[in-house]
Structure formats: structure tokens, C-alpha cells
Amino acid sequence: VHLDYLEAGANVIISASYQATIQGFEAKGLSIEEAETLIKRSVEIACEAREIYLQRCAKGYWDFLGSPKIDRHPVLVAASVGSYGAYLADGSEYSGNYGASVTLETLKEFHRRRLQILANSGADLIAFETIPNKLEAQAYVELLKEESIDIPAWFSFSSTDGTNVASGDPITECAKIADSCSQVVAVGINCTPPRLIHGLILSIRKVTPHLVYTNKSLLYLTTL
């Protein structure tokens, strides 16, 4: 699948680690060591696909294009981090309602080890996807700083009303949290109805100069 995307012209591929968590694998009977290996492997597979793609480019294996010309562009691998709600698998990744017992520290400790693994797995950047509330965004920002993550990250939020993220927190407040971290190079929207995206991007642009993107087959570039 990674190769299909690259051959179609993608220049960023995302590891299949969105719902891959140590806690989730443990619940299925795997050991911590096995869980960590699988999470790391998700990035290695994407990196292997990139290597195959670049080798094909170098050797001119582009017969399916009907042209010997090779359009070379940078190829990046983003390590995907799904929300706490994605692990719960109870729909809360789309509501942001984790309950009063889930604190900032709860979220930080849940994500910490997975983030460490992904950051040291060979990825070019970290993709924090479908963030449903500002509490989890704050947890990510603090973890990036505490763990001295030395690769860039992007944050993408989801929305159902075009003004707030899924939990009801204003998108502008969430974007400010992302913008407060020097490691965050992009802020965007995913898993959101296309009709809402334009307004959300305009709102984000009011508080951050970072690149803004969406995964709904559209790309909006802003001043870096």
C-alpha cells in the first residue's frame, strides 16, 4: 500500500501505527517486547517501501507511466500516533469525551513509551492524528518537550461543527497549544466533513503561521 501511494505521487507516507499501542497489544496477549517490536516495525515497513521506490526511480522502472522521465521529489515517512480514544475503541476518538478520571498525566503516561519508540524508529516526523480535545494536544506538547524529541511533528484535529474540535474545545485554542511547541511544524484537520475544512483552516491561520493541511484530498499551504 505504501508503494502504491508513492507511485501515485505521494511524498509523505504514514506508518500503520495509528491504533497500534502497547496497551492494546498487551490486551490481546502479546508481551511488552512483542508490542514494542510491532510498533517499531510499522515504521520500518514504510521506510522499506520508500527504499524500494527510490531504487525503482534510480533504475528507471517507470514503464507504467509510459515515459522515461522520472519526477524525483523528497519522500518522508511520518510515524502515526492515534488518540487515546482510538485505543479505547468506544467512539471517544470522535467525541473527545474520555471522562473525568482521564487527566493530563493519564494521557502522557499512555502515550509516552509509544512516542519514544516511534521517534527512534527511523521516521522523519511524528503525525499526531485525529486529536479530539485540547487536553490530549497539551499532553503531546509536553511529551515532545519532556522526551526531547528531535524530529518534527504535525498535529491534526477533527471537528463536527466547523468551529470546535470534536470535544467542543475551540479549534483556535487547540491550534495555539500546537503552535506553542517548536517541534510542531504543521497544524491541520482530518476525519472531518469537507464542507467544514475551509472555515477551520481560516480559524487556524489566525493563531499559527504553520503549514495547514487536510487529508480530504486537498492541501492548503500557508506561510511557514
N, C-alpha and C positions, 0 to 999 in steps of 0.2 A: 504493500500500500504506500509506504514512504516513497518507493521508486516511482510509482505511478504519479504521485504528486510532483516529484522533481521533474519527471519527463514532461509533465503538463505545464511546467514553467514556474513552479513554486520556488521561492528562495529561502523559505523558512519551513522546516518540518518539526512537528511537535511529538514528543515521545508519548507512548501509550501508557502513561502513568497517572492519568487523571484520577482514577479510582483505586490505584494501587497504593495501599497503606500497610504498614507493619501490623497495625491492629486488625485490619481486615483479613490479612493472610493468616494471622495467628488464630482468628476465629474459625478459619477453615482447616485448622490442624497443622499448619506449617510452623516450623521453628522460626525464631527471630532471624537466624542466619540465612535461612532459605528466603524469608521475606525480603531481607536487605539485598540479597543477590538478585532477586527478580526485579526489584525496583531499579537497581543499577543496570540490569540487563536491558530494560526498556530504552534507556538512552543509548547503550551500546549498539542495539539493533538499528536505531535511527542513524547513528554515526557510520555503521557499516553500509547502510543504504547510500549515504552520501558518498562514501568512498567508491562504491560500485558506479554510481552516477558519474563521478568525476573521471574515473578510469574510462568509462564509455565515451565521455566527451573528448578525452585525450586521444583515444584511438579512432575517433570518428564514427562510432557506432550509432549513426542517426539516420539509417536508411528509411525509417518510418516517416521521417519528415520530408523525404524527397529532395533534400538539399544538403550539400556538404558543409554549409556554413554552420558554425557552432556559436550559439549565443551564450557566452560564458557570463555568469553572474555569481556573486557570493552566495554560498549555501550555508545557512545556520541551522543548528539544532537547538530547539527550545525544550527544556525539561518541564513537563506539565505538572502542576500542583492543583489538585481539586480541593474543594472546600470541605470542612468538617461534615457538612450536611451530605456530601457525596458519599462519605463513609457510612453515615447513618442509614442511607438509602430509604428514608422515610418522607421524602419530598421537601425536606427543610433546606436543601441546597437552593431551592427556588422560592423559599419564603424567608430564609434567614432567621427563622424562629427556632432557636436552639434551647430555649428555656432559661430560667433564672439561675440554674445551677452551673451553666457553662460560662465561665469567666474568661478574662483575657489570658490568665495563666493556664487555664484548661486548654485553650486553643494553641498557645505557644508550645506547651509540652506535647500536645498531639502531633503537631507539625514538625517539631524540631529535628528529630532524627532523620525523617524522610528528606527534609530540606538539606541536611548535611550530606546525605548520600547523593542526592541529585546534583548538588553543587560541585561534587568531586567526581562526577561520573563521565566527564568529557563534554558536557553540554556547553553551548556558547552563552546561554542565558536561561533564566528561570521564568516560566509562564504561570503566574497565579491566575487561574481562570474561574469564571462564574462566581465571583465574590458576592455574597448576598447581603452583607451588612458591614458597617464601618468597624465593628469590633474585630472582625477577622482581618480586615485590612490593617488595622493597628497592630494586630498580632504578627502579621507578615513583616511589617516595617521594623518592628522591634527585633524580630528574629534575624532579619538581614543584617542589622547592626550588631547584635549580640554575637552572632556566629561569624562576623567579619567575612561575609560572602563577597567574593571578589569578582563575580561575573554580574552583568546587568540583569535586570528583571523587568517584566511588564506586569501590570495589573489590569484585569478586565472584570467589569461588573455586569450584573444582569438587572433588568428593570421590566416592570409590567405597566407602568403608567407614564413613562417618558420624563419624569421629574426626579423620582427617587429610585434607589436600588430596591431589590426585592423586599427587604425588611421594612421599607418606609423611610430609611435614612436618606437625606438629600444627596443626590449624586455629587453636588459641589463639595459637600463635607468629606465624602469619600475620596474625591479627587485630590483634595487638599492633603489628606493623610498620605496618599501615594506620593504626592509632589514633595512632601517633607523629607523623603529618603533619597539620598544621592544615587543609590543603586538603581532606582526606578527610572527607566528611560522611555517608557511608553505607558499610556493610560487609555483604556478602551472599553468597548461594550461587546458582550457575546451572549448567546442564548436569549435574544430579545427580539420582539417583532420588528421587522424592517421599518415600519412606518414611524417608530419611535426614535430611531437611531439619530437622525439629523438633529433633532432638538437636544438630545442627550449630549451629542458631541459639541454643540454650541455652548451648552452649560459647562462642560468640562473645560473648554477653551478659555472660559472666564477666569479659571483658577490655576491653570498649568500651561506652560509653553511646550510641553512634551508632545511627541507624536501621538496622534489619536487614531485608533483603528477599530474595525469591527470584523467579525467573522461571518458576516452575511453576504459574502461575495462582493463586498465593497471595501474600498480603502480610502480613508481620508488622511491626508498629510497636513501637518501644521508645522509651524516654525519650531526647530529644535534649539 
